[in-house]
């Protein structure tokens, strides 16, 4: 049986939260709590406080967030900043108010400067300008890290934060207007194969390098960190391996079985040139990702095909 006690997974129906929920279940945790956004609006301070107060969890994992790719972040920066700030401030304040003993706040690798030295160490935080296409989201997540650190200083509570790299897996968002690059490519190639489309255009030059972590690996890392990590500095979670966007597109197309021509539109933004996390601190603790990129894309595509009607399209 689990020794975590009652666990509240905020955002338990999303890509990350659902994977974390599965990981706790696999560990034998039989006292999991969560609430759909339609039942508890975490942007509402009173609602968030009331829920945490009623449930009294021992552990809280903050995976609830408004997320999206370059297009969504560029189009709706005000919402990305405001909604994420409200969600995490409400949850962290409620955790302190209602005596939650252990909290893990999940951020994003976009918190680091656009031109940070590669691979990116945790110490790079706040040392340079952010990538403009997602700076509003990044500022919100940076605020969450600093709030965790402030809580530790003021109250001495063992709250921690972790910064995962680009995530993908079952339950991802495949909406072309709101999804990240990997699920967006997967859907586009699937539809191109079905329709016989000979050519697919992809934003950017194809040269930026990105790191991808299967969400089930992140969930495993969440449990590992709750048991083995207690430090004010955020900690990176990734694979330590990156690929170009072109290489990613070629892998996804091959997995889907689409054999058309890739066209890269260099007039569209590339985003950060490279974003590879230094995961040496987590590796020194004894944790390593286990899912290779192709293996992960294959399993995600199988999930997409099997759940196509219910997937977020």
Residue, then its C-alpha position, 0 to 999 in steps of 0.5 A: x500500500x501507498x505511504x503517501x496518505x490522501x493525495x490531491x492531484x489538481x488537474x487530474x483529467x489533463x495530460x499530466x494529471x491523468x498520468x500522475x493519477x495512474x502512477x499513484x494508483x499503480x503504487x497502491x494509493x487508494x485515497x486519491x482526490x480530484x475535481x473536474x474544472x466544471x465542478x471546481x473552478x481553481x481560478x476562483x479563490x473561494x472555490x479552491x480554498x473550499x475544496x482543499x479545506x474539505x478534502x484535507x489532503x496530505x499531498x498535493x500535486x499541482x498539474x492544473x494549468x492552462x497550456x498550449x503551443x506557440x499559436x495559442x500562447x501568442x494569441x492569448x498571452x493575457x489568459x495564459x498569464x492570468x489564469x495560470x497565476x490564479x490557479x497556482x496562487x490559489x492552490x499554494x495558498x490553500x495548501x498552506x492555510x489547510x495544512x497540506x504537508x507536501x506539495x509538488x508544483x509542476x512548471x515548464x521548461x519555457x521558464x528558462x531564458x531563450x538563449x540559455x547555455x545548453x543543456x539548460x541548468x536549473x541555475x539559468x533561471x532568471x539570467x536572461x530574456x525569455x522566448x517572446x512567443x510564450x513569455x506570459x506563460x513562462x512568467x506565470x510558472x516562474x512565479x509559481x517556483x518563487x512562491x514555493x520558495x517563499x513558502x519554504x522560507x516563511x513556513x518551513x514546509x517541504x514544498x518543491x517544484x519540478x520543471x518537465x521538458x516537452x511532454x506528450x502521451x495518451x490524453x494529449x491535446x490534438x487540437x491544431x489550434x491549441x496543441x503542442x508540436x508532437x500531437x499536432x504533427x501526429x494528427x496532421x499526418x494521420x489526416x493526410x494519410x487518410x485523405x491522400x494529401x501529398x504534402x504537409x506544411x510545418x511552421x518554421x525552418x525545422x532546425x530548432x532542437x527539442x527534447x520530448x518526455x513521455x508523460x508516464x515517465x514524468x508521472x514516475x518522476x513525480x512520485x520519485x521526487x516526492x519521496x527523494x527530493x526536498x530542496x528550494x531549487x527547482x529540478x529539471x525532468x527530461x530525457x537529456x536527449x533532443x532532436x530537430x523539429x525536422x527529425x521529429x516530423x520524420x519520425x512521426x510521419x514514419x510511425x503514422x505511415x504517411x509518405x508525403x513531402x514535408x514543407x517547412x515554412x521559414x516565414x513562421x516563428x521557430x521559437x527557442x533555437x534549442x531547449x535541452x534540459x540538463x537532467x544531471x541533478x535528477x540522474x544523481x538522485x537515481x532517476x532516469x527516463x525509460x521511454x525512447x522517442x519512437x516507442x513513445x510516439x508509437x504508443x501515443x499514436x495507438x492511443x490516438x487511433x483507439x480513442x479518436x472519437x473522444x480525443x481532444x481534437 
